[in-house]
Structure formats: structure tokens, C-alpha cells
Amino acid sequence: MAPDSHRRPPPSADLPDTGLVDFINQLRAQDPAFAEASVLYPDDMGEWQAAVYLLTGCDPVWRVLGAAAMAEHSMAPIISEIENPRRAWSASEDEVMAWAAHFWELRRYPAKFPSTFQSFLFERWIAALHLRDGRAPMARLVQAAAG
């Protein structure tokens, strides 16, 4: 069978550069805790970038578990806390940890829609989804270009 000369490239071939480095640098500039944690892995390691971005936005969780996650360069302390809680967490804090574990290992730790998040954490969750995918949000890039 002859190759199809009329085949179009996949839609992703037409997408602009993801702007990931600029996006991560903007997030780091706005959040010293994220800046400190995010540099432990390359910018394109979405599972780490997404998890720590969401976690650093939840001060009660980050204050208790952040140092251990950074020391281990892993979400293992967060996963351990989910499996064997050492203290009571709010529903929102539980959800932050569930999503951090999910970002770290998508197939192993399921997460549900974060209905408990207030707008601040919900916006961080959206940014974290983009980080996990290795892409900057296009809406922000379009707004920056138009503004």
C-alpha cells in the first residue's frame, strides 16, 4: 500500500512552543516555596512540578510534609500520610494530598474532582494540571500577548 501523500500532520504539530520554561519561571517568581521545591527536578518532570505546585499552595500540608518531600525528592511522605494519617486534615487538605499523589503516579493513586477547593487552590490545581502535562496554559499566553 502506497503512503498517503495527503495525510495531515497531527494537530499537535501545529501548536506553538509550550512556553513551559516561562510559565514555571513565572510561578517560581510568585512563590518562593514552589521555587525552592521545583528546582529539585527538571522543569519538564511534570509529575514533580504539578505535585509540589499544588502542595506549596496549601500551607498546612506543606508546613508539615514539605521538608520531608523535598529531602526525599519524592511524594512518599505525602502518600504515607494519606495511607496512615498522623493528624486530622480538612477535606481540602486531604484532596490536595490525593491530587499530589495522583500527579506523582497517575495510575496508582486515583483522584476525584476537587470540589472542596476554594478558588485559590482550584486555580493552582488548574495550573498543576498544565504542569503535569508539560504545557503552559494557552489562555494565559493569549492574554499576555493581547495585553
Steps between C-alpha positions, in 0.01 A plus 500: 500500500644838400544764767223757510653822372196696614537410866498798727736533793344440840336810649774523762753569225334838442508605864737778600788441739350402835659788687562262790826660614347849507192369679703321769724803543192720552365259761839488676521880507160517672558222754832449683391163644422368152825649367702315762324166444458509125871527420563156651390348167515624140223733382359232273451245779131577519417253775727685745422853380123445519508332840722758669314792343173378646656407836682832546165673459361320803698639792379255769606198291822654373603615848465145637613288202690726262845463654473120493382501136792723404753296699383178333443663159178304501132504583557199730443709819170627359392150395597368843288769664204408280532132588577551873395850608683634803251781550156611390494688170221710353318369194685750283840399645417133439410586142827689447695196618290265284568711192872528578518119522297475179732738315797298625360162387189540286399137480572407858323780688158602371362845569153646461391844393622739773161638599632601844752749357435869545596722205869537598563125514275438201709740289820331622348164409435622145859623472622169644305309234689698237831439674429125510432510127818704435317796351434857595132599499422650160246746642770669705733516197223647284413755769865600538539543125180706473579714805 
